[in-house]
Amino acid sequence: MALARAEAPDSAAAEFFINLADNLPLDHKADDPGNTTGYAVFGQVTAGMDVVDAIGAVPTGDNGPMPGQAPITPIVVKKVSLLK
């Protein structure tokens, strides 16, 4: 799980994403001296992967800022738990 952001590294606000597979293009690039590439991962799914897979199976379209990648039917997360 990581925060979504614009091109600027400190632009993340409230949107997050869960990768369903390795997404190497989002990794930090070792040759980036300005620390402007990569996304900070801050969590992982520890239970309920069936729910994540069901969300991943929802048809996508042009409803958001990333053409073809937003759920056609909005997904509402009702509860998130912070585990320490």
Secondary structure as a PSIPRED ss2 file (coil, helix, strand):
# PSIPRED VFORMAT (PSIPRED V4.0)

   1 M C   1.000  0.000  0.000
   2 A E   0.000  0.000  1.000
   3 L E   0.000  0.000  1.000
   4 A C   1.000  0.000  0.000
   5 R C   1.000  0.000  0.000
   6 A C   1.000  0.000  0.000
   7 E C   1.000  0.000  0.000
   8 A C   1.000  0.000  0.000
   9 P C   1.000  0.000  0.000
  10 D C   1.000  0.000  0.000
  11 S C   1.000  0.000  0.000
  12 A C   1.000  0.000  0.000
  13 A C   1.000  0.000  0.000
  14 A C   1.000  0.000  0.000
  15 E C   1.000  0.000  0.000
  16 F E   0.000  0.000  1.000
  17 F E   0.000  0.000  1.000
  18 I C   1.000  0.000  0.000
  19 N C   1.000  0.000  0.000
  20 L C   1.000  0.000  0.000
  21 A C   1.000  0.000  0.000
  22 D C   1.000  0.000  0.000
  23 N C   1.000  0.000  0.000
  24 L H   0.000  1.000  0.000
  25 P H   0.000  1.000  0.000
  26 L H   0.000  1.000  0.000
  27 D C   1.000  0.000  0.000
  28 H C   1.000  0.000  0.000
  29 K C   1.000  0.000  0.000
  30 A C   1.000  0.000  0.000
  31 D C   1.000  0.000  0.000
  32 D C   1.000  0.000  0.000
  33 P C   1.000  0.000  0.000
  34 G C   1.000  0.000  0.000
  35 N C   1.000  0.000  0.000
  36 T C   1.000  0.000  0.000
  37 T C   1.000  0.000  0.000
  38 G C   1.000  0.000  0.000
  39 Y C   1.000  0.000  0.000
  40 A C   1.000  0.000  0.000
  41 V E   0.000  0.000  1.000
  42 F C   1.000  0.000  0.000
  43 G C   1.000  0.000  0.000
  44 Q C   1.000  0.000  0.000
  45 V C   1.000  0.000  0.000
  46 T C   1.000  0.000  0.000
  47 A C   1.000  0.000  0.000
  48 G C   1.000  0.000  0.000
  49 M H   0.000  1.000  0.000
  50 D H   0.000  1.000  0.000
  51 V H   0.000  1.000  0.000
  52 V H   0.000  1.000  0.000
  53 D H   0.000  1.000  0.000
  54 A H   0.000  1.000  0.000
  55 I H   0.000  1.000  0.000
  56 G H   0.000  1.000  0.000
  57 A C   1.000  0.000  0.000
  58 V C   1.000  0.000  0.000
  59 P C   1.000  0.000  0.000
  60 T E   0.000  0.000  1.000
  61 G E   0.000  0.000  1.000
  62 D C   1.000  0.000  0.000
  63 N C   1.000  0.000  0.000
  64 G C   1.000  0.000  0.000
  65 P C   1.000  0.000  0.000
  66 M C   1.000  0.000  0.000
  67 P C   1.000  0.000  0.000
  68 G C   1.000  0.000  0.000
  69 Q C   1.000  0.000  0.000
  70 A E   0.000  0.000  1.000
  71 P E   0.000  0.000  1.000
  72 I C   1.000  0.000  0.000
  73 T C   1.000  0.000  0.000
  74 P C   1.000  0.000  0.000
  75 I C   1.000  0.000  0.000
  76 V C   1.000  0.000  0.000
  77 V C   1.000  0.000  0.000
  78 K C   1.000  0.000  0.000
  79 K C   1.000  0.000  0.000
  80 V C   1.000  0.000  0.000
  81 S C   1.000  0.000  0.000
  82 L C   1.000  0.000  0.000
  83 L C   1.000  0.000  0.000
  84 K C   1.000  0.000  0.000
